[in-house]
Amino acid sequence: MLSYEVADAISVGRLQLASESFEPPPAPVSLVHAGQGLLPLKLRAFLAFAAARLKAGLAASGLSRGDGVS
């Protein structure tokens, strides 16, 4: 399973990591769009909202290891 899918269960002790040594390294998270020219205000607002939520969620779950969200 992906780390974000089990982060809550791990944090409260319902699950334990059994093979941490086999985990792949963390991958950066990117928000990508196929924009041309100026971004519409709605899209800029959504990207800012989504980036903030991703950063907060990763930091709260302990999954962010300083890699950042771009």
Predicted model as a PDB file, atoms N, CA, C, CB and O in Angstrom, pLDDT in the B-factor column:
MODEL        1                                                                  
ATOM      1  N   MET A   1       0.845  -1.173   0.000  1.00 77.00           N  
ATOM      2  CA  MET A   1       0.000   0.000   0.000  1.00 77.00           C  
ATOM      3  C   MET A   1       0.887   1.230   0.000  1.00 77.00           C  
ATOM      4  CB  MET A   1      -0.960   0.001   1.212  1.00 77.00           C  
ATOM      5  O   MET A   1       2.052   1.180   0.394  1.00 77.00           O  
ATOM      6  N   LEU A   2       0.324   2.311  -0.440  1.00 78.00           N  
ATOM      7  CA  LEU A   2       1.059   3.570  -0.425  1.00 78.00           C  
ATOM      8  C   LEU A   2       1.046   4.156   0.981  1.00 78.00           C  
ATOM      9  CB  LEU A   2       0.458   4.570  -1.437  1.00 78.00           C  
ATOM     10  O   LEU A   2       0.099   3.957   1.742  1.00 78.00           O  
ATOM     11  N   SER A   3       2.097   4.873   1.308  1.00 77.00           N  
ATOM     12  CA  SER A   3       2.263   5.365   2.677  1.00 77.00           C  
ATOM     13  C   SER A   3       1.101   6.247   3.135  1.00 77.00           C  
ATOM     14  CB  SER A   3       3.556   6.139   2.788  1.00 77.00           C  
ATOM     15  O   SER A   3       0.693   6.172   4.294  1.00 77.00           O  
ATOM     16  N   TYR A   4       0.566   7.077   2.245  1.00 76.00           N  
ATOM     17  CA  TYR A   4      -0.527   7.952   2.665  1.00 76.00           C  
ATOM     18  C   TYR A   4      -1.802   7.169   2.965  1.00 76.00           C  
ATOM     19  CB  TYR A   4      -0.804   8.992   1.593  1.00 76.00           C  
ATOM     20  O   TYR A   4      -2.662   7.649   3.703  1.00 76.00           O  
ATOM     21  N   GLU A   5      -1.930   5.975   2.405  1.00 84.00           N  
ATOM     22  CA  GLU A   5      -3.121   5.169   2.630  1.00 84.00           C  
ATOM     23  C   GLU A   5      -3.134   4.533   4.022  1.00 84.00           C  
ATOM     24  CB  GLU A   5      -3.220   4.092   1.570  1.00 84.00           C  
ATOM     25  O   GLU A   5      -4.201   4.210   4.543  1.00 84.00           O  
ATOM     26  N   VAL A   6      -1.979   4.355   4.616  1.00 85.00           N  
ATOM     27  CA  VAL A   6      -1.895   3.688   5.916  1.00 85.00           C  
ATOM     28  C   VAL A   6      -1.319   4.584   7.006  1.00 85.00           C  
ATOM     29  CB  VAL A   6      -1.056   2.442   5.797  1.00 85.00           C  
ATOM     30  O   VAL A   6      -1.111   4.126   8.129  1.00 85.00           O  
ATOM     31  N   ALA A   7      -1.059   5.844   6.696  1.00 81.00           N  
ATOM     32  CA  ALA A   7      -0.416   6.750   7.656  1.00 81.00           C  
ATOM     33  C   ALA A   7      -1.203   6.852   8.954  1.00 81.00           C  
ATOM     34  CB  ALA A   7      -0.253   8.137   7.046  1.00 81.00           C  
ATOM     35  O   ALA A   7      -0.615   6.809  10.035  1.00 81.00           O  
ATOM     36  N   ASP A   8      -2.518   6.986   8.868  1.00 85.00           N  
ATOM     37  CA  ASP A   8      -3.330   7.098  10.088  1.00 85.00           C  
ATOM     38  C   ASP A   8      -3.260   5.812  10.921  1.00 85.00           C  
ATOM     39  CB  ASP A   8      -4.796   7.413   9.728  1.00 85.00           C  
ATOM     40  O   ASP A   8      -3.098   5.870  12.140  1.00 85.00           O  
ATOM     41  N   ALA A   9      -3.382   4.671  10.273  1.00 89.00           N  
ATOM     42  CA  ALA A   9      -3.352   3.395  10.990  1.00 89.00           C  
ATOM     43  C   ALA A   9      -1.996   3.161  11.643  1.00 89.00           C  
ATOM     44  CB  ALA A   9      -3.681   2.242  10.040  1.00 89.00           C  
ATOM     45  O   ALA A   9      -1.932   2.605  12.739  1.00 89.00           O  
ATOM     46  N   ILE A  10      -0.918   3.570  10.996  1.00 87.00           N  
ATOM     47  CA  ILE A  10       0.413   3.426  11.583  1.00 87.00           C  
ATOM     48  C   ILE A  10       0.572   4.365  12.766  1.00 87.00           C  
ATOM     49  CB  ILE A  10       1.503   3.701  10.535  1.00 87.00           C  
ATOM     50  O   ILE A  10       1.124   3.981  13.797  1.00 87.00           O  
ATOM     51  N   SER A  11       0.083   5.610  12.621  1.00 86.00           N  
ATOM     52  CA  SER A  11       0.267   6.593  13.697  1.00 86.00           C  
ATOM     53  C   SER A  11      -0.478   6.217  14.974  1.00 86.00           C  
ATOM     54  CB  SER A  11      -0.195   7.959  13.230  1.00 86.00           C  
ATOM     55  O   SER A  11      -0.043   6.587  16.065  1.00 86.00           O  
ATOM     56  N   VAL A  12      -1.592   5.488  14.864  1.00 92.00           N  
ATOM     57  CA  VAL A  12      -2.331   5.086  16.070  1.00 92.00           C  
ATOM     58  C   VAL A  12      -2.004   3.664  16.515  1.00 92.00           C  
ATOM     59  CB  VAL A  12      -3.823   5.205  15.826  1.00 92.00           C  
ATOM     60  O   VAL A  12      -2.575   3.176  17.490  1.00 92.00           O  
ATOM     61  N   GLY A  13      -1.091   2.995  15.811  1.00 92.00           N  
ATOM     62  CA  GLY A  13      -0.639   1.681  16.232  1.00 92.00           C  
ATOM     63  C   GLY A  13      -1.460   0.508  15.741  1.00 92.00           C  
ATOM     64  O   GLY A  13      -1.232  -0.619  16.180  1.00 92.00           O  
ATOM     65  N   ARG A  14      -2.420   0.736  14.832  1.00 94.00           N  
ATOM     66  CA  ARG A  14      -3.205  -0.390  14.300  1.00 94.00           C  
ATOM     67  C   ARG A  14      -2.382  -1.224  13.321  1.00 94.00           C  
ATOM     68  CB  ARG A  14      -4.480   0.124  13.605  1.00 94.00           C  
ATOM     69  O   ARG A  14      -2.632  -2.417  13.148  1.00 94.00           O  
ATOM     70  N   LEU A  15      -1.401  -0.591  12.685  1.00 91.00           N  
ATOM     71  CA  LEU A  15      -0.504  -1.288  11.772  1.00 91.00           C  
ATOM     72  C   LEU A  15       0.931  -1.012  12.173  1.00 91.00           C  
ATOM     73  CB  LEU A  15      -0.755  -0.859  10.307  1.00 91.00           C  
ATOM     74  O   LEU A  15       1.233   0.019  12.775  1.00 91.00           O  
ATOM     75  N   GLN A  16       1.807  -1.932  11.839  1.00 89.00           N  
ATOM     76  CA  GLN A  16       3.238  -1.744  12.057  1.00 89.00           C  
ATOM     77  C   GLN A  16       3.960  -2.004  10.746  1.00 89.00           C  
ATOM     78  CB  GLN A  16       3.771  -2.681  13.185  1.00 89.00           C  
ATOM     79  O   GLN A  16       3.530  -2.827   9.938  1.00 89.00           O  
ATOM     80  N   LEU A  17       5.060  -1.295  10.544  1.00 86.00           N  
ATOM     81  CA  LEU A  17       5.871  -1.522   9.355  1.00 86.00           C  
ATOM     82  C   LEU A  17       6.684  -2.794   9.568  1.00 86.00           C  
ATOM     83  CB  LEU A  17       6.801  -0.300   9.058  1.00 86.00           C  
ATOM     84  O   LEU A  17       7.407  -2.922  10.556  1.00 86.00           O  
ATOM     85  N   ALA A  18       6.560  -3.725   8.637  1.00 87.00           N  
ATOM     86  CA  ALA A  18       7.228  -5.013   8.784  1.00 87.00           C  
ATOM     87  C   ALA A  18       8.543  -5.083   8.016  1.00 87.00           C  
ATOM     88  CB  ALA A  18       6.315  -6.117   8.322  1.00 87.00           C  
ATOM     89  O   ALA A  18       9.436  -5.840   8.395  1.00 87.00           O  
ATOM     90  N   SER A  19       8.672  -4.326   6.973  1.00 86.00           N  
ATOM     91  CA  SER A  19       9.879  -4.434   6.144  1.00 86.00           C  
ATOM     92  C   SER A  19      10.342  -3.056   5.681  1.00 86.00           C  
ATOM     93  CB  SER A  19       9.619  -5.343   4.925  1.00 86.00           C  
ATOM     94  O   SER A  19      10.421  -2.788   4.482  1.00 86.00           O  
ATOM     95  N   GLU A  20      10.645  -2.187   6.642  1.00 82.00           N  
ATOM     96  CA  GLU A  20      11.082  -0.836   6.313  1.00 82.00           C  
ATOM     97  C   GLU A  20      12.315  -0.821   5.418  1.00 82.00           C  
ATOM     98  CB  GLU A  20      11.366  -0.069   7.576  1.00 82.00           C  
ATOM     99  O   GLU A  20      12.475   0.085   4.601  1.00 82.00           O  
ATOM    100  N   SER A  21      13.181  -1.808   5.563  1.00 88.00           N  
ATOM    101  CA  SER A  21      14.411  -1.820   4.768  1.00 88.00           C  
ATOM    102  C   SER A  21      14.132  -2.010   3.276  1.00 88.00           C  
ATOM    103  CB  SER A  21      15.339  -2.921   5.260  1.00 88.00           C  
ATOM    104  O   SER A  21      15.001  -1.735   2.448  1.00 88.00           O  
ATOM    105  N   PHE A  22      12.939  -2.474   2.924  1.00 86.00           N  
ATOM    106  CA  PHE A  22      12.582  -2.675   1.525  1.00 86.00           C  
ATOM    107  C   PHE A  22      11.759  -1.532   0.938  1.00 86.00           C  
ATOM    108  CB  PHE A  22      11.824  -3.957   1.380  1.00 86.00           C  
ATOM    109  O   PHE A  22      11.386  -1.572  -0.234  1.00 86.00           O  
ATOM    110  N   GLU A  23      11.475  -0.520   1.745  1.00 80.00           N  
ATOM    111  CA  GLU A  23      10.695   0.616   1.254  1.00 80.00           C  
ATOM    112  C   GLU A  23      11.482   1.398   0.219  1.00 80.00           C  
ATOM    113  CB  GLU A  23      10.287   1.535   2.411  1.00 80.00           C  
ATOM    114  O   GLU A  23      12.682   1.613   0.390  1.00 80.00           O  
ATOM    115  N   PRO A  24      10.826   1.829  -0.854  1.00 80.00           N  
ATOM    116  CA  PRO A  24      11.522   2.697  -1.809  1.00 80.00           C  
ATOM    117  C   PRO A  24      11.727   4.071  -1.180  1.00 80.00           C  
ATOM    118  CB  PRO A  24      10.725   2.816  -3.145  1.00 80.00           C  
ATOM    119  O   PRO A  24      11.012   4.434  -0.246  1.00 80.00           O  
ATOM    120  N   PRO A  25      12.683   4.828  -1.674  1.00 80.00           N  
ATOM    121  CA  PRO A  25      12.891   6.170  -1.134  1.00 80.00           C  
ATOM    122  C   PRO A  25      11.672   7.051  -1.426  1.00 80.00           C  
ATOM    123  CB  PRO A  25      14.172   6.804  -1.729  1.00 80.00           C  
ATOM    124  O   PRO A  25      10.944   6.804  -2.388  1.00 80.00           O  
ATOM    125  N   PRO A  26      11.450   8.078  -0.598  1.00 74.00           N  
ATOM    126  CA  PRO A  26      10.300   8.952  -0.847  1.00 74.00           C  
ATOM    127  C   PRO A  26      10.449   9.661  -2.190  1.00 74.00           C  
ATOM    128  CB  PRO A  26      10.148   9.988   0.288  1.00 74.00           C  
ATOM    129  O   PRO A  26      11.553  10.019  -2.600  1.00 74.00           O  
ATOM    130  N   ALA A  27       9.335   9.852  -2.855  1.00 74.00           N  
ATOM    131  CA  ALA A  27       9.321  10.533  -4.148  1.00 74.00           C  
ATOM    132  C   ALA A  27       8.711  11.922  -3.977  1.00 74.00           C  
ATOM    133  CB  ALA A  27       8.528   9.708  -5.206  1.00 74.00           C  
ATOM    134  O   ALA A  27       7.786  12.098  -3.184  1.00 74.00           O  
ATOM    135  N   PRO A  28       9.210  12.887  -4.696  1.00 76.00           N  
ATOM    136  CA  PRO A  28       8.633  14.231  -4.595  1.00 76.00           C  
ATOM    137  C   PRO A  28       7.206  14.250  -5.148  1.00 76.00           C  
ATOM    138  CB  PRO A  28       9.510  15.254  -5.350  1.00 76.00           C  
ATOM    139  O   PRO A  28       6.837  13.430  -5.988  1.00 76.00           O  
ATOM    140  N   VAL A  29       6.437  15.182  -4.669  1.00 77.00           N  
ATOM    141  CA  VAL A  29       5.063  15.366  -5.126  1.00 77.00           C  
ATOM    142  C   VAL A  29       5.022  16.630  -5.972  1.00 77.00           C  
ATOM    143  CB  VAL A  29       4.060  15.454  -3.921  1.00 77.00           C  
ATOM    144  O   VAL A  29       5.521  17.678  -5.560  1.00 77.00           O  
ATOM    145  N   SER A  30       4.428  16.529  -7.149  1.00 80.00           N  
ATOM    146  CA  SER A  30       4.331  17.692  -8.032  1.00 80.00           C  
ATOM    147  C   SER A  30       2.892  17.864  -8.495  1.00 80.00           C  
ATOM    148  CB  SER A  30       5.279  17.546  -9.248  1.00 80.00           C  
ATOM    149  O   SER A  30       2.172  16.889  -8.710  1.00 80.00           O  
ATOM    150  N   LEU A  31       2.494  19.093  -8.641  1.00 82.00           N  
ATOM    151  CA  LEU A  31       1.205  19.412  -9.248  1.00 82.00           C  
ATOM    152  C   LEU A  31       1.511  19.896 -10.668  1.00 82.00           C  
ATOM    153  CB  LEU A  31       0.401  20.507  -8.406  1.00 82.00           C  
ATOM    154  O   LEU A  31       2.225  20.881 -10.853  1.00 82.00           O  
ATOM    155  N   VAL A  32       0.973  19.206 -11.654  1.00 82.00           N  
ATOM    156  CA  VAL A  32       1.291  19.495 -13.043  1.00 82.00           C  
ATOM    157  C   VAL A  32       0.017  19.889 -13.771  1.00 82.00           C  
ATOM    158  CB  VAL A  32       1.965  18.279 -13.726  1.00 82.00           C  
ATOM    159  O   VAL A  32      -1.046  19.312 -13.543  1.00 82.00           O  
ATOM    160  N   HIS A  33       0.133  20.864 -14.638  1.00 78.00           N  
ATOM    161  CA  HIS A  33      -0.997  21.275 -15.470  1.00 78.00           C  
ATOM    162  C   HIS A  33      -0.478  21.567 -16.865  1.00 78.00           C  
ATOM    163  CB  HIS A  33      -1.727  22.520 -14.872  1.00 78.00           C  
ATOM    164  O   HIS A  33       0.695  21.892 -17.046  1.00 78.00           O  
ATOM    165  N   ALA A  34      -1.346  21.451 -17.838  1.00 77.00           N  
ATOM    166  CA  ALA A  34      -0.968  21.712 -19.229  1.00 77.00           C  
ATOM    167  C   ALA A  34      -1.441  23.108 -19.612  1.00 77.00           C  
ATOM    168  CB  ALA A  34      -1.572  20.637 -20.192  1.00 77.00           C  
ATOM    169  O   ALA A  34      -2.286  23.270 -20.493  1.00 77.00           O  
ATOM    170  N   GLY A  35      -0.899  24.093 -18.953  1.00 71.00           N  
ATOM    171  CA  GLY A  35      -1.328  25.469 -19.202  1.00 71.00           C  
ATOM    172  C   GLY A  35      -0.561  26.129 -20.321  1.00 71.00           C  
ATOM    173  O   GLY A  35       0.580  25.773 -20.615  1.00 71.00           O  
ATOM    174  N   GLN A  36      -1.196  27.077 -20.926  1.00 74.00           N  
ATOM    175  CA  GLN A  36      -0.567  27.895 -21.952  1.00 74.00           C  
ATOM    176  C   GLN A  36      -0.877  29.343 -21.623  1.00 74.00           C  
ATOM    177  CB  GLN A  36      -1.065  27.511 -23.390  1.00 74.00           C  
ATOM    178  O   GLN A  36      -2.035  29.701 -21.407  1.00 74.00           O  
ATOM    179  N   GLY A  37       0.139  30.166 -21.585  1.00 80.00           N  
ATOM    180  CA  GLY A  37      -0.084  31.569 -21.273  1.00 80.00           C  
ATOM    181  C   GLY A  37      -0.391  31.762 -19.801  1.00 80.00           C  
ATOM    182  O   GLY A  37       0.121  31.035 -18.950  1.00 80.00           O  
ATOM    183  N   LEU A  38      -1.219  32.735 -19.506  1.00 85.00           N  
ATOM    184  CA  LEU A  38      -1.596  33.037 -18.129  1.00 85.00           C  
ATOM    185  C   LEU A  38      -2.553  31.980 -17.588  1.00 85.00           C  
ATOM    186  CB  LEU A  38      -2.235  34.429 -18.040  1.00 85.00           C  
ATOM    187  O   LEU A  38      -3.443  31.504 -18.292  1.00 85.00           O  
ATOM    188  N   LEU A  39      -2.350  31.629 -16.334  1.00 83.00           N  
ATOM    189  CA  LEU A  39      -3.252  30.668 -15.693  1.00 83.00           C  
ATOM    190  C   LEU A  39      -4.530  31.367 -15.262  1.00 83.00           C  
ATOM    191  CB  LEU A  39      -2.572  29.994 -14.478  1.00 83.00           C  
ATOM    192  O   LEU A  39      -4.484  32.485 -14.750  1.00 83.00           O  
ATOM    193  N   PRO A  40      -5.660  30.723 -15.464  1.00 86.00           N  
ATOM    194  CA  PRO A  40      -6.910  31.298 -14.950  1.00 86.00           C  
ATOM    195  C   PRO A  40      -6.841  31.396 -13.423  1.00 86.00           C  
ATOM    196  CB  PRO A  40      -8.140  30.436 -15.389  1.00 86.00           C  
ATOM    197  O   PRO A  40      -6.178  30.589 -12.771  1.00 86.00           O  
ATOM    198  N   LEU A  41      -7.513  32.362 -12.877  1.00 90.00           N  
ATOM    199  CA  LEU A  41      -7.516  32.591 -11.437  1.00 90.00           C  
ATOM    200  C   LEU A  41      -7.989  31.355 -10.677  1.00 90.00           C  
ATOM    201  CB  LEU A  41      -8.401  33.785 -11.095  1.00 90.00           C  
ATOM    202  O   LEU A  41      -7.431  31.024  -9.631  1.00 90.00           O  
ATOM    203  N   LYS A  42      -9.005  30.673 -11.187  1.00 91.00           N  
ATOM    204  CA  LYS A  42      -9.516  29.470 -10.518  1.00 91.00           C  
ATOM    205  C   LYS A  42      -8.439  28.390 -10.435  1.00 91.00           C  
ATOM    206  CB  LYS A  42     -10.750  28.926 -11.260  1.00 91.00           C  
ATOM    207  O   LYS A  42      -8.317  27.718  -9.411  1.00 91.00           O  
ATOM    208  N   LEU A  43      -7.658  28.218 -11.500  1.00 87.00           N  
ATOM    209  CA  LEU A  43      -6.611  27.200 -11.487  1.00 87.00           C  
ATOM    210  C   LEU A  43      -5.491  27.586 -10.529  1.00 87.00           C  
ATOM    211  CB  LEU A  43      -6.050  26.990 -12.899  1.00 87.00           C  
ATOM    212  O   LEU A  43      -4.983  26.737  -9.796  1.00 87.00           O  
ATOM    213  N   ARG A  44      -5.100  28.863 -10.529  1.00 87.00           N  
ATOM    214  CA  ARG A  44      -4.069  29.315  -9.589  1.00 87.00           C  
ATOM    215  C   ARG A  44      -4.526  29.113  -8.150  1.00 87.00           C  
ATOM    216  CB  ARG A  44      -3.727  30.795  -9.832  1.00 87.00           C  
ATOM    217  O   ARG A  44      -3.742  28.690  -7.300  1.00 87.00           O  
ATOM    218  N   ALA A  45      -5.793  29.414  -7.875  1.00 93.00           N  
ATOM    219  CA  ALA A  45      -6.326  29.243  -6.518  1.00 93.00           C  
ATOM    220  C   ALA A  45      -6.337  27.764  -6.131  1.00 93.00           C  
ATOM    221  CB  ALA A  45      -7.754  29.833  -6.415  1.00 93.00           C  
ATOM    222  O   ALA A  45      -5.990  27.415  -5.002  1.00 93.00           O  
ATOM    223  N   PHE A  46      -6.735  26.893  -7.067  1.00 91.00           N  
ATOM    224  CA  PHE A  46      -6.749  25.462  -6.771  1.00 91.00           C  
ATOM    225  C   PHE A  46      -5.342  24.947  -6.513  1.00 91.00           C  
ATOM    226  CB  PHE A  46      -7.391  24.683  -7.920  1.00 91.00           C  
ATOM    227  O   PHE A  46      -5.134  24.198  -5.559  1.00 91.00           O  
ATOM    228  N   LEU A  47      -4.369  25.326  -7.336  1.00 89.00           N  
ATOM    229  CA  LEU A  47      -2.994  24.856  -7.144  1.00 89.00           C  
ATOM    230  C   LEU A  47      -2.441  25.312  -5.799  1.00 89.00           C  
ATOM    231  CB  LEU A  47      -2.093  25.358  -8.280  1.00 89.00           C  
ATOM    232  O   LEU A  47      -1.762  24.538  -5.124  1.00 89.00           O  
ATOM    233  N   ALA A  48      -2.714  26.539  -5.398  1.00 91.00           N  
ATOM    234  CA  ALA A  48      -2.256  27.035  -4.100  1.00 91.00           C  
ATOM    235  C   ALA A  48      -2.933  26.245  -2.968  1.00 91.00           C  
ATOM    236  CB  ALA A  48      -2.553  28.558  -3.958  1.00 91.00           C  
ATOM    237  O   ALA A  48      -2.279  25.861  -1.998  1.00 91.00           O  
ATOM    238  N   PHE A  49      -4.234  26.009  -3.095  1.00 94.00           N  
ATOM    239  CA  PHE A  49      -4.987  25.250  -2.095  1.00 94.00           C  
ATOM    240  C   PHE A  49      -4.456  23.822  -1.994  1.00 94.00           C  
ATOM    241  CB  PHE A  49      -6.488  25.236  -2.443  1.00 94.00           C  
ATOM    242  O   PHE A  49      -4.193  23.333  -0.895  1.00 94.00           O  
ATOM    243  N   ALA A  50      -4.297  23.153  -3.138  1.00 91.00           N  
ATOM    244  CA  ALA A  50      -3.849  21.762  -3.145  1.00 91.00           C  
ATOM    245  C   ALA A  50      -2.433  21.633  -2.595  1.00 91.00           C  
ATOM    246  CB  ALA A  50      -3.915  21.191  -4.560  1.00 91.00           C  
ATOM    247  O   ALA A  50      -2.149  20.709  -1.833  1.00 91.00           O  
ATOM    248  N   ALA A  51      -1.546  22.543  -2.972  1.00 89.00           N  
ATOM    249  CA  ALA A  51      -0.160  22.481  -2.488  1.00 89.00           C  
ATOM    250  C   ALA A  51      -0.114  22.642  -0.972  1.00 89.00           C  
ATOM    251  CB  ALA A  51       0.703  23.570  -3.165  1.00 89.00           C  
ATOM    252  O   ALA A  51       0.612  21.919  -0.291  1.00 89.00           O  
ATOM    253  N   ALA A  52      -0.880  23.577  -0.449  1.00 90.00           N  
ATOM    254  CA  ALA A  52      -0.903  23.787   1.002  1.00 90.00           C  
ATOM    255  C   ALA A  52      -1.435  22.556   1.729  1.00 90.00           C  
ATOM    256  CB  ALA A  52      -1.757  25.013   1.351  1.00 90.00           C  
ATOM    257  O   ALA A  52      -0.897  22.163   2.764  1.00 90.00           O  
ATOM    258  N   ARG A  53      -2.492  21.947   1.190  1.00 89.00           N  
ATOM    259  CA  ARG A  53      -3.060  20.738   1.809  1.00 89.00           C  
ATOM    260  C   ARG A  53      -2.083  19.565   1.748  1.00 89.00           C  
ATOM    261  CB  ARG A  53      -4.377  20.353   1.118  1.00 89.00           C  
ATOM    262  O   ARG A  53      -1.963  18.807   2.710  1.00 89.00           O  
ATOM    263  N   LEU A  54      -1.390  19.413   0.631  1.00 85.00           N  
ATOM    264  CA  LEU A  54      -0.402  18.338   0.505  1.00 85.00           C  
ATOM    265  C   LEU A  54       0.733  18.526   1.503  1.00 85.00           C  
ATOM    266  CB  LEU A  54       0.158  18.283  -0.925  1.00 85.00           C  
ATOM    267  O   LEU A  54       1.124  17.580   2.187  1.00 85.00           O  
ATOM    268  N   LYS A  55       1.261  19.739   1.587  1.00 84.00           N  
ATOM    269  CA  LYS A  55       2.355  20.017   2.519  1.00 84.00           C  
ATOM    270  C   LYS A  55       1.929  19.724   3.953  1.00 84.00           C  
ATOM    271  CB  LYS A  55       2.815  21.478   2.390  1.00 84.00           C  
ATOM    272  O   LYS A  55       2.658  19.075   4.703  1.00 84.00           O  
ATOM    273  N   ALA A  56       0.739  20.208   4.332  1.00 85.00           N  
ATOM    274  CA  ALA A  56       0.250  20.003   5.701  1.00 85.00           C  
ATOM    275  C   ALA A  56       0.001  18.521   5.973  1.00 85.00           C  
ATOM    276  CB  ALA A  56      -1.043  20.810   5.939  1.00 85.00           C  
ATOM    277  O   ALA A  56       0.350  18.019   7.041  1.00 85.00           O  
ATOM    278  N   GLY A  57      -0.592  17.830   5.025  1.00 78.00           N  
ATOM    279  CA  GLY A  57      -0.886  16.414   5.210  1.00 78.00           C  
ATOM    280  C   GLY A  57       0.363  15.569   5.321  1.00 78.00           C  
ATOM    281  O   GLY A  57       0.431  14.664   6.153  1.00 78.00           O  
ATOM    282  N   LEU A  58       1.347  15.852   4.496  1.00 75.00           N  
ATOM    283  CA  LEU A  58       2.597  15.098   4.556  1.00 75.00           C  
ATOM    284  C   LEU A  58       3.351  15.392   5.837  1.00 75.00           C  
ATOM    285  CB  LEU A  58       3.474  15.417   3.351  1.00 75.00           C  
ATOM    286  O   LEU A  58       3.917  14.482   6.443  1.00 75.00           O  
ATOM    287  N   ALA A  59       3.370  16.646   6.259  1.00 77.00           N  
ATOM    288  CA  ALA A  59       4.067  17.006   7.492  1.00 77.00           C  
ATOM    289  C   ALA A  59       3.382  16.375   8.702  1.00 77.00           C  
ATOM    290  CB  ALA A  59       4.125  18.536   7.651  1.00 77.00           C  
ATOM    291  O   ALA A  59       4.058  15.875   9.601  1.00 77.00           O  
ATOM    292  N   ALA A  60       2.052  16.393   8.735  1.00 73.00           N  
ATOM    293  CA  ALA A  60       1.302  15.846   9.869  1.00 73.00           C  
ATOM    294  C   ALA A  60       1.469  14.329   9.977  1.00 73.00           C  
ATOM    295  CB  ALA A  60      -0.182  16.198   9.738  1.00 73.00           C  
ATOM    296  O   ALA A  60       1.476  13.778  11.078  1.00 73.00           O  
ATOM    297  N   SER A  61       1.603  13.666   8.844  1.00 66.00           N  
ATOM    298  CA  SER A  61       1.720  12.205   8.878  1.00 66.00           C  
ATOM    299  C   SER A  61       3.153  11.743   9.058  1.00 66.00           C  
ATOM    300  CB  SER A  61       1.155  11.610   7.611  1.00 66.00           C  
ATOM    301  O   SER A  61       3.410  10.548   9.209  1.00 66.00           O  
ATOM    302  N   GLY A  62       4.084  12.677   9.043  1.00 66.00           N  
ATOM    303  CA  GLY A  62       5.488  12.306   9.187  1.00 66.00           C  
ATOM    304  C   GLY A  62       6.082  11.755   7.917  1.00 66.00           C  
ATOM    305  O   GLY A  62       7.190  11.219   7.936  1.00 66.00           O  
ATOM    306  N   LEU A  63       5.372  11.872   6.811  1.00 59.00           N  
ATOM    307  CA  LEU A  63       5.856  11.331   5.545  1.00 59.00           C  
ATOM    308  C   LEU A  63       6.763  12.311   4.819  1.00 59.00           C  
ATOM    309  CB  LEU A  63       4.688  10.958   4.655  1.00 59.00           C  
ATOM    310  O   LEU A  63       7.517  11.918   3.928  1.00 59.00           O  
ATOM    311  N   SER A  64       6.696  13.561   5.186  1.00 58.00           N  
ATOM    312  CA  SER A  64       7.562  14.549   4.553  1.00 58.00           C  
ATOM    313  C   SER A  64       8.931  14.477   5.205  1.00 58.00           C  
ATOM    314  CB  SER A  64       6.965  15.981   4.666  1.00 58.00           C  
ATOM    315  O   SER A  64       9.068  14.643   6.417  1.00 58.00           O  
ATOM    316  N   ARG A  65       9.917  14.235   4.403  1.00 52.00           N  
ATOM    317  CA  ARG A  65      11.286  14.116   4.918  1.00 52.00           C  
ATOM    318  C   ARG A  65      12.143  15.251   4.391  1.00 52.00           C  
ATOM    319  CB  ARG A  65      11.905  12.756   4.531  1.00 52.00           C  
ATOM    320  O   ARG A  65      13.319  15.062   4.080  1.00 52.00           O  
ATOM    321  N   GLY A  66      11.544  16.441   4.292  1.00 49.00           N  
ATOM    322  CA  GLY A  66      12.284  17.593   3.822  1.00 49.00           C  
ATOM    323  C   GLY A  66      12.358  17.690   2.304  1.00 49.00           C  
ATOM    324  O   GLY A  66      13.042  18.567   1.777  1.00 49.00           O  
ATOM    325  N   ASP A  67      11.660  16.798   1.589  1.00 46.00           N  
ATOM    326  CA  ASP A  67      11.713  16.832   0.147  1.00 46.00           C  
ATOM    327  C   ASP A  67      10.889  17.958  -0.446  1.00 46.00           C  
ATOM    328  CB  ASP A  67      11.255  15.532  -0.403  1.00 46.00           C  
ATOM    329  O   ASP A  67      11.183  18.457  -1.532  1.00 46.00           O  
ATOM    330  N   GLY A  68       9.852  18.352   0.284  1.00 47.00           N  
ATOM    331  CA  GLY A  68       9.017  19.455  -0.160  1.00 47.00           C  
ATOM    332  C   GLY A  68       7.993  19.038  -1.197  1.00 47.00           C  
ATOM    333  O   GLY A  68       8.045  17.940  -1.751  1.00 47.00           O  
ATOM    334  N   VAL A  69       7.094  19.916  -1.433  1.00 47.00           N  
ATOM    335  CA  VAL A  69       6.060  19.741  -2.441  1.00 47.00           C  
ATOM    336  C   VAL A  69       6.266  20.834  -3.454  1.00 47.00           C  
ATOM    337  CB  VAL A  69       4.615  19.783  -1.828  1.00 47.00           C  
ATOM    338  O   VAL A  69       6.340  22.009  -3.095  1.00 47.00           O  
ATOM    339  N   SER A  70       6.362  20.466  -4.720  1.00 44.00           N  
ATOM    340  CA  SER A  70       6.579  21.481  -5.745  1.00 44.00           C  
ATOM    341  C   SER A  70       5.370  21.587  -6.636  1.00 44.00           C  
ATOM    342  CB  SER A  70       7.819  21.166  -6.572  1.00 44.00           C  
ATOM    343  O   SER A  70       5.359  22.393  -7.567  1.00 44.00           O  
TER     344      SER A  70                                                      
ENDMDL                                                                          
END                                                                             
